[in-house]
Amino acid sequence: MENTKKLKLTFCGGTGSVTGANFLIETDSVKMLVDCGLSQGTKIADDSNWEPFSYDPKTIDILFITHSHVDHIGRIPKLVHEGFEGKIYSTTPTKDITKLMLEDTAGILGKNKEHDLASIYTPETLEKIMSIWETRDYHQTINLPGGFQVEFRDAGHILGSALIVFSYGNKKIMFTGDLGNSPSPLICDTEKVTDVDYLVMESVYGDRNHEDRNLRKQKLAEVMQDNYKRQGTLIMPTFSLERSQELLFEIHDLVENKRVPEVPIFLDSPLAIKLTAVYEKYKNYFNDRARKDIENGEDIFSFPGLHVTLETEESKSIAHTLDPKIIIAGSGMSNGGRIVHHEHNYLPNPKDTILLTGYQSAGTMGRVIQEGAKSVYIKGAEVPINATVVTIDGYSGHKDSDGLLNFVENMAEKVQKIFVVMGEPKSSLFLAQKIRDYLALNATAPSQGDSVTLDF
């Protein structure tokens, strides 16, 4: 009789919400986590992030990380602070980026007055995290206790992002992390996967499709041209990780080929500046087009008119630069960072523009602006929104509804159960129903705390 095992999967986070990914895998020989992220809503120090874990961190043997966005890594310091002493595994770029992301998060949380977070996000804790962190390339096998194996495959979401595949015998379960909106300007496409039995997948855009990705650069150019004609300021709330690098790459091409007028463009995000240096270190992870540009001598993240403002005083001086100008600043959902100061300055002016290029989570100021609010509160003061608000969905880092369905269709002949997570409830439920209707597969949207036992 064939040797079989049971695998218990518990959805400890990342359900009913886009953020807070945290999944527990238990076998008779090992307890593992996939991701350990912050929930991100109105504020990063949301009370739910500091409640006890639903498991004892001391009992966890291994933590696997899909990628380095804060909603997948942000609670690792809390996990270590509360006794986790196992190993952490990811790709090499993910480890390098995580170090910068956690240092940045520590700086934000250190200013919080409601929670004593300084004792959790200490330099010593971050140093310990890095000391127990091991890296593997895509398709390298990691052997686990009890005969299980793990490998990373390219998720095409951000630099180093991975699909994580656990296998025992001929059975496999895969966690997608976030699935990239391929093709990306910079990184490789999401790998096609056909051979998994169980799938835990994201659903950020499970209920809607993006505009044609071929139009995104054209629309970006049009917004930049329009801002020049208005002689205004174009502000772009941008995620420091991936989106900033993509936009620099795209704007580089537009400026160098004179498709847009040359104006001062400020990259006003210390984190994005540091992360861009990491990107330059891992050019071998880029797609063929980006690598070819580099081989041809292109500095793909620089162009005439670009100003990098690392220091606070440099950031403040942007206000004295004559229009027209463009400001790229974090955070991408306007829930913190330097962009908030620029929004305070420029949202009231009808000649100015705010361009949203990423997902805006429910409860964030970015979502409020996107949904057409007439004003927002910044630092306790009501700020009218008279600026033009533009959204370009094509730059999303996530697959849209049809892209997610196509990803699942590749494995339709083998996959037995699909668990739809990491989306707002309407998106997750819609995608699960769509998979059932179009592919006749067993797809559900689990709730927080749900557990299932799978045969391996």
WOFENDA-V21637 format. One record per residue. N is the residue number from 1. RES is the residue in one small letter. PSI is psi as a letter, one per 20 degrees, with the letter a starting at -180 (none if undefined). Layout:
n	res	psi
N	RES	PSI
N	RES	PSI
This chain:
n	res	psi
1	m	p
2	e	p
3	n	p
4	t	q
5	k	r
6	k	p
7	l	p
8	k	p
9	l	p
10	t	p
11	f	n
12	c	i
13	g	r
14	g	j
15	t	q
16	g	j
17	s	q
18	v	h
19	t	r
20	g	k
21	a	p
22	n	o
23	f	p
24	l	p
25	i	p
26	e	p
27	t	a
28	d	i
29	s	i
30	v	q
31	k	p
32	m	q
33	l	q
34	v	o
35	d	q
36	c	m
37	g	r
38	l	q
39	s	p
40	q	o
41	g	d
42	t	h
43	k	q
44	i	h
45	a	k
46	d	p
47	d	h
48	s	h
49	n	i
50	w	j
51	e	q
52	p	q
53	f	q
54	s	j
55	y	r
56	d	o
57	p	h
58	k	h
59	t	i
60	i	p
61	d	g
62	i	q
63	l	p
64	f	p
65	i	p
66	t	g
67	h	r
68	s	k
69	h	q
70	v	h
71	d	j
72	h	i
73	i	i
74	g	i
75	r	j
76	i	g
77	p	h
78	k	g
79	l	g
80	v	g
81	h	h
82	e	j
83	g	i
84	f	p
85	e	j
86	g	b
87	k	q
88	i	p
89	y	q
90	s	a
91	t	r
92	t	g
93	p	h
94	t	g
95	k	g
96	d	g
97	i	g
98	t	h
99	k	g
100	l	g
101	m	g
102	l	h
103	e	g
104	d	g
105	t	h
106	a	h
107	g	h
108	i	g
109	l	h
110	g	h
111	k	i
112	n	p
113	k	i
114	e	h
115	h	q
116	d	n
117	l	i
118	a	h
119	s	i
120	i	g
121	y	m
122	t	q
123	p	h
124	e	g
125	t	g
126	l	h
127	e	g
128	k	g
129	i	g
130	m	h
131	s	h
132	i	j
133	w	p
134	e	q
135	t	q
136	r	q
137	d	r
138	y	p
139	h	j
140	q	p
141	t	p
142	i	p
143	n	p
144	l	r
145	p	q
146	g	j
147	g	i
148	f	q
149	q	q
150	v	q
151	e	q
152	f	q
153	r	q
154	d	o
155	a	i
156	g	k
157	h	g
158	i	r
159	l	p
160	g	j
161	s	q
162	a	q
163	l	p
164	i	p
165	v	o
166	f	p
167	s	q
168	y	o
169	g	c
170	n	j
171	k	q
172	k	q
173	i	p
174	m	p
175	f	p
176	t	h
177	g	c
178	d	p
179	l	p
180	g	q
181	n	m
182	s	q
183	p	q
184	s	q
185	p	h
186	l	g
187	i	r
188	c	r
189	d	q
190	t	p
191	e	q
192	k	p
193	v	p
194	t	i
195	d	k
196	v	q
197	d	h
198	y	q
199	l	p
200	v	o
201	m	q
202	e	r
203	s	k
204	v	g
205	y	k
206	g	h
207	d	j
208	r	q
209	n	q
210	h	r
211	e	r
212	d	p
213	r	h
214	n	i
215	l	i
216	r	g
217	k	h
218	q	g
219	k	h
220	l	g
221	a	g
222	e	g
223	v	g
224	m	g
225	q	g
226	d	g
227	n	h
228	y	g
229	k	h
230	r	i
231	q	l
232	g	a
233	t	p
234	l	o
235	i	p
236	m	n
237	p	p
238	t	p
239	f	p
240	s	h
241	l	p
242	e	g
243	r	g
244	s	g
245	q	h
246	e	g
247	l	h
248	l	g
249	f	g
250	e	g
251	i	h
252	h	g
253	d	g
254	l	g
255	v	g
256	e	h
257	n	j
258	k	k
259	r	i
260	v	q
261	p	q
262	e	o
263	v	r
264	p	p
265	i	p
266	f	p
267	l	n
268	d	m
269	s	o
270	p	h
271	l	g
272	a	h
273	i	g
274	k	h
275	l	h
276	t	h
277	a	h
278	v	g
279	y	g
280	e	h
281	k	h
282	y	l
283	k	h
284	n	i
285	y	i
286	f	r
287	n	r
288	d	h
289	r	g
290	a	g
291	r	h
292	k	g
293	d	g
294	i	g
295	e	h
296	n	j
297	g	j
298	e	p
299	d	n
300	i	i
301	f	j
302	s	q
303	f	r
304	p	p
305	g	i
306	l	p
307	h	p
308	v	o
309	t	n
310	l	g
311	e	q
312	t	g
313	e	h
314	e	h
315	s	g
316	k	h
317	s	i
318	i	h
319	a	h
320	h	i
321	t	p
322	l	q
323	d	q
324	p	q
325	k	r
326	i	p
327	i	p
328	i	o
329	a	q
330	g	q
331	s	r
332	g	h
333	m	j
334	s	k
335	n	k
336	g	r
337	g	a
338	r	h
339	i	h
340	v	h
341	h	g
342	h	h
343	e	h
344	h	h
345	n	h
346	y	i
347	l	h
348	p	i
349	n	p
350	p	i
351	k	i
352	d	r
353	t	q
354	i	p
355	l	o
356	l	p
357	t	j
358	g	r
359	y	p
360	q	o
361	s	q
362	a	p
363	g	i
364	t	q
365	m	h
366	g	h
367	r	g
368	v	g
369	i	g
370	q	h
371	e	j
372	g	k
373	a	q
374	k	i
375	s	r
376	v	r
377	y	p
378	i	p
379	k	k
380	g	i
381	a	q
382	e	p
383	v	o
384	p	q
385	i	n
386	n	i
387	a	q
388	t	p
389	v	p
390	v	p
391	t	p
392	i	o
393	d	h
394	g	i
395	y	j
396	s	q
397	g	j
398	h	q
399	k	q
400	d	a
401	s	g
402	d	h
403	g	h
404	l	g
405	l	g
406	n	h
407	f	g
408	v	h
409	e	h
410	n	h
411	m	j
412	a	h
413	e	h
414	k	h
415	v	p
416	q	h
417	k	p
418	i	p
419	f	o
420	v	o
421	v	a
422	m	l
423	g	q
424	e	q
425	p	g
426	k	h
427	s	g
428	s	g
429	l	g
430	f	g
431	l	g
432	a	g
433	q	h
434	k	g
435	i	g
436	r	g
437	d	g
438	y	h
439	l	i
440	a	l
441	l	q
442	n	n
443	a	p
444	t	q
445	a	n
446	p	r
447	s	r
448	q	p
449	g	i
450	d	q
451	s	q
452	v	q
453	t	p
454	l	q
455	d	p
456	f	none
